[in-house]
C-alpha cells in the first residue's frame, strides 16, 4: 500500500529531501528567483550547497586562515613607533587606574542572574549560520511565520515540492502585484512561489494534494487568500509556478487575465 507523507522543510535533513528539478539547468535548492527581484535566478548553483559556502568571513570581518600546520604563527599587529593610546579624550573626565566598581554587581564578568519571576520565553527555531544559502532563505521566518516549504514523500521517496510564504518574503511577487492595481490591497495574500513534481511521479495528483495541504496550512496561520503568478509562455519544466490550468484544477480563479503573467488567486 502506497504511503504518502508531507513534511515541512525546517532543517538540513528535510532540506536534503527536496527533489531535483525536471530540467537539470535549474535547482530548487539554489533558486532565489522570488526572493531577489533584481538578481534572483532559477539556475543551478552547486557552490550554494556545501555547508559554510554562503560565507567564509569570520565574526571579526576578516577571512578565516587555513589550518596549515607548516604555516608560521600569525604576527601580532603592533607598531613600536605608535604613541601609547590616550587614557581619555575627555579633558574633564577623571583618569582611573582601575575600572569603576559597580556595587550592585560583585563580578562584572559573571552572567546576570536569572529572574525567577519573569516568564521564560520559548526558544524559537532557527537555521544555523553555516547552513546552505537556500535553507537560510527558507528559514528566515521560521521562528515567527513557520516553514516556507513542504515536500511530499511517496513511500519515503521525494515526489513533489512546494515553496510558499507571506508576500513580504518574496520581493518579486510584490513587484508583480504592483503591475495590477485591481488586486485587493487588504488583506494581503500568502504566496505560492513554486510547485514541482518529479518526472517519475507525475500524473498521480501529488502536486494537487501538496497545494491543498499548503492552502490548509496557510488558512490555519491566519491568511484569507493565497496567490500565485504563473508564466504562460514558459517551458513546462522551466516555470516554478506551473500553468494556469493546473491552478484552476486546484481551486484557484484567474484574478488577472494577463496573456503572459496572469494572477491566480484562491480565497481561503
Buried (B, 14 or more C-beta within 10 A) or exposed (E): EEEBEBBBBBBBEBBBBBBBBBBEEBBBBBBBBBBBBEEBEBEBBEEBBEEEBBEEEEEEEEEEEEEEEEEEEEEEEEEEEEEEEEEEEEEEEEEEEEEEEEEEEEEEEEEEEEEEEEEEEEEEEEBEEEBBBBBBBBBBBBEEBBBBBBBBBBEEEBBBBBBBBBBEBBBBBBEBBEEBEEBEEEEBBBBBBBBBBBEEBBEBEBBBBBBBBBBEBBBEEEBBBBBBBBBEEBEEEEBBBBBBEBBEEBBBEBBBEBEEBBBBBBEB
